[in-house]
Amino acid sequence: MEVQQESSEAKRRQLPRYAASLWLMLDCPVTLLCICPDVTTAAFFAKPIPTDLPGYVAQVVVLGPDDVPAISDAAEVAPHPEVAVLSVLVHQERKVAEAFVRGLQLMPNEYAPQYYEYAYDMASRAARRTLEELMASSTWLVSSPFAREHFGRGKSEGRAEGEAEALLVMLDARGLQVPDSTREVIAGCTDTGMLEKWIRRAAVIDKVEDLFD
């Protein structure tokens, strides 16, 4: 799943490679999902994507403004948090973000922070700023500096560990021999942005040495 803010032919042609890499790594069917904030971008990514592999034409599942309701009522957020997250991503309006934050306060504390993090991680920069502003003025527990710091730290560490494991699995699935020293570097990395770059690079390199080049 990716959030696509604008039409990009280079990004569009890269998507089938992501799907193929996941298929190699997990050995299961893979579906590509693009969340697009405008109808033009949604239509662009909805077109079939040809590849250099004979017979392999990728088809992306697209969610755009016409496919996701704009939830502006906090009472609708609590019973449908998954749709509310998508609503924040697709409809980048302040009233939608306000309803989302208010609605999360109506949910059990063990679930609400996760949905907030899902929305925040995938939102555009403008939507992130709005969410930060709303959370700063909220009395919700997770908006406190202590809770934000420790919840965010735990989430970041868990995500980094999962991406490091996924990277090692992908390298193994591609038949690339990984020295112990390289495994230590990957396992010890806590920079999720760097791990994501390595995962994408792992899909196309011919030898492990090129991973860090």
C-alpha positions, 0 to 999 in steps of 0.5 A: 500500500502506498499513498500517491500524491501526484502522477509519476510515471517512474513511480507507476512503473516501479510498483510491479517490482514491489509486487514481484519482490513481495511475491518472492519474499512471502510466496503468496498472492500480492495486491497493490493498493494506491490511495490517491487524494485526487481523481486525476492521480487515482485515474492515472494509477488505475491504468494497467501497468505493462512490464518487461516480463512477458505476460506480467501486466500489473493492475493496481487497486486504487482508492480515490475521493470517489471511493472513500467517504469524507467523514466529518462526524466524530460519532462515525469515526469510533465505529469505523476507524479504518474508513476514518483513517482512509478518509484523512488520507484521501480528503485532506480537509481540516474538518475531516481531521478534526472529526478524526481526532475527536472520534478517536477519543471515543474509542478504547485507549488500547486501539485509538493510538494505533489508528492515529499513528496509521493516519499520521505515518501515511498522511501528507505533510500538510495533513500531518501538520493539521493532526499535530496541531489538533493533538497539541490542543487535545486532552486525549492521553496520547497527546501528552508529551510523555505518552507521545514520546514513549508510544512513538519510541516503541512503535518506531523500534517495533517497525524497524525490527519488522522491516529488518526481518523483512529485508533479510527474508527478501535477500534469502528468497532471492538466493543472496548469501548474507554474511554475518557482518551484514546481518548485524548491520541490518538487525542493528539499524533503527532508521526505518527510512534507511531500511525501506531504501534497502528493501527496495534496493534488495529487489534489484541488486545482484549481490549483497555488497551492492545493498549499501552502495 
